[in-house]
Amino acid sequence: MTTVAKELVEILNDLPEEKAREVVDFARFLQQQSGDQEWERIIAGKRAYPKLETFAAEALREGNAEPLDPNKL
């Protein structure tokens, strides 16, 4: 366990359950943000993705589709 993780565990142990849950929720939010930042970097990049562009163009040509019905899966 890293020093930061140990420090966080100590802090969480000292907090009431409700406040500890808020810290965990915030940590999950930050975790999601790091993933979002990576996607933003990829999207903003100049690199071409020909297979993805072909797939998207074909999907758009197909038009609107019905939403997935979990009961039919």
trRosetta pair geometry for C-beta under 8 A, 3 or more apart (Angstrom, degrees):
i j d omega theta_ij theta_ji phi_ij phi_ji
1 5 4.6 -122 -175 90 92 129
1 6 5.5 114 123 -58 118 85
1 9 7.6 -6 178 -12 148 140
2 5 4.5 98 54 6 79 102
2 6 7.0 -141 96 -4 43 85
3 6 5.7 -54 -150 36 32 112
3 7 6.4 32 152 -19 65 106
4 7 5.7 -55 -149 36 31 112
4 8 6.3 31 153 -19 65 106
5 8 5.7 -54 -147 37 31 112
5 9 6.4 34 153 -21 65 104
6 9 5.7 -53 -149 34 31 112
6 10 6.5 33 153 -19 64 104
7 10 5.7 -53 -152 34 32 113
7 11 6.5 31 151 -18 65 105
8 11 5.6 -53 -149 36 34 111
8 12 6.2 33 154 -19 67 106
8 23 7.8 171 -163 157 96 132
8 27 8.0 76 -160 -88 144 143
9 12 5.7 -54 -144 38 31 111
9 13 6.3 34 155 -22 64 106
10 13 5.8 -55 -149 34 29 113
10 14 6.7 22 154 -15 62 109
11 14 5.9 -65 -156 37 31 108
11 15 6.5 27 152 -24 67 110
11 23 7.3 177 116 -139 115 167
12 15 5.8 -59 -147 31 34 111
12 20 4.7 84 -156 -136 82 108
12 23 6.2 -144 -96 77 90 146
12 24 7.7 65 -119 -54 128 93
15 19 4.2 -119 180 91 117 113
15 20 4.4 153 88 -60 118 81
15 23 6.8 122 43 -9 169 134
16 19 5.0 82 58 14 79 104
16 20 6.9 -148 92 -9 35 91
17 20 5.6 -58 -145 37 29 113
17 21 6.3 33 156 -23 65 104
18 21 5.8 -53 -153 31 29 113
18 22 6.9 32 149 -20 61 102
19 22 5.5 -47 -153 30 38 115
19 23 6.7 41 149 -19 65 100
20 23 5.6 -51 -154 33 36 113
20 24 6.5 36 149 -18 66 104
21 24 5.6 -53 -148 38 35 112
21 25 6.2 37 152 -21 66 105
22 25 5.6 -52 -146 36 31 113
22 26 6.4 32 154 -19 64 105
23 26 5.7 -55 -149 37 30 111
23 27 6.4 33 151 -22 64 105
24 27 5.6 -51 -147 34 32 113
24 28 6.5 33 152 -19 64 103
25 28 5.7 -54 -152 35 32 112
25 29 6.5 38 148 -22 64 103
26 29 5.3 -48 -151 32 36 117
26 30 6.5 36 151 -17 66 101
27 30 5.7 -51 -150 36 33 111
27 31 6.4 39 148 -24 64 105
28 31 5.3 -50 -148 33 35 117
28 32 6.5 37 153 -19 65 101
29 32 5.8 -54 -153 35 31 110
29 33 6.5 35 149 -24 64 105
30 33 5.4 -51 -149 32 35 117
30 34 6.8 38 154 -23 65 98
31 34 6.1 -50 -157 26 32 110
31 35 7.1 27 148 -11 61 103
32 35 5.7 -59 -158 38 38 110
32 36 6.2 38 148 -20 71 107
33 36 5.4 -54 -145 38 35 114
33 37 6.3 40 155 -25 67 102
34 37 5.7 -47 -149 30 32 114
34 38 6.9 35 151 -20 60 101
35 38 5.7 -52 -156 30 36 112
35 39 6.8 32 150 -14 66 103
36 39 5.7 -55 -152 38 36 110
36 40 6.2 39 150 -21 68 105
37 40 5.5 -51 -146 36 33 115
37 41 6.4 38 152 -22 64 102
38 41 5.6 -51 -151 32 32 113
38 42 6.5 31 151 -17 64 104
39 42 5.6 -54 -148 37 35 111
39 43 6.1 32 155 -18 69 107
40 43 5.8 -54 -142 39 30 109
40 44 6.0 23 160 -15 65 113
41 44 6.0 -61 -142 42 25 106
41 45 6.5 41 153 -42 61 101
42 45 5.7 -45 -156 10 30 119
48 53 7.2 -37 -173 -18 86 139
49 52 3.9 5 129 32 119 120
49 53 5.9 140 88 -23 71 88
50 53 5.6 -57 -140 39 31 111
50 54 6.2 33 160 -21 67 105
51 54 5.8 -54 -148 36 29 111
51 55 6.3 31 153 -19 63 107
52 55 5.6 -53 -147 37 31 113
52 56 6.2 30 155 -18 65 107
53 56 5.8 -53 -144 38 30 110
53 57 6.3 31 156 -19 64 107
54 57 5.8 -56 -146 37 29 110
54 58 6.3 27 156 -17 64 107
55 58 5.9 -58 -149 37 28 109
55 59 6.3 27 154 -19 64 108
56 59 5.7 -55 -146 37 31 112
56 60 6.3 30 155 -19 65 106
57 60 5.8 -56 -149 36 30 110
57 61 6.5 32 153 -21 64 105
58 61 5.7 -54 -149 34 33 113
58 62 6.7 39 152 -27 63 101
59 62 5.8 -50 -156 24 34 115
60 63 8.0 53 170 -65 37 29
62 65 6.8 13 124 -56 118 104
66 69 7.5 -18 137 -26 116 99
68 72 7.8 -143 -174 59 64 106
68 73 7.1 32 179 -60 108 113
69 72 4.3 61 83 8 106 110
69 73 7.4 -171 92 -26 58 80
70 73 5.6 -43 -154 11 42 119
